[in-house]
Amino acid sequence: MKKLRSQLLWFLFIGSTAAATHWLVAVAAVELAGLRASLANVAGWVIAFFVSFSGHYTLTFRHQHKTLLTAIWRFWCVSAAGF
């Protein structure tokens, strides 16, 4: 149960960090770089994807022992489907 609790806390922390990253990058891209909101949103998503993946791969789901290529492909498919 302690392992599951730790995994849940990491999941929430990393997910929140990735969401904040997405928002900050998108806002900065619009306000500072003058990008259209649609392009800024894609830029935010791409940066947040790597924040989320690296955190979940190394912390939340580290017990799964998947290769980096397998894990990033699966993560990309799920993330892109939700985008």
Order of alpha helices (4+ residues) and beta strands (2+ residues): alpha-alpha-alpha
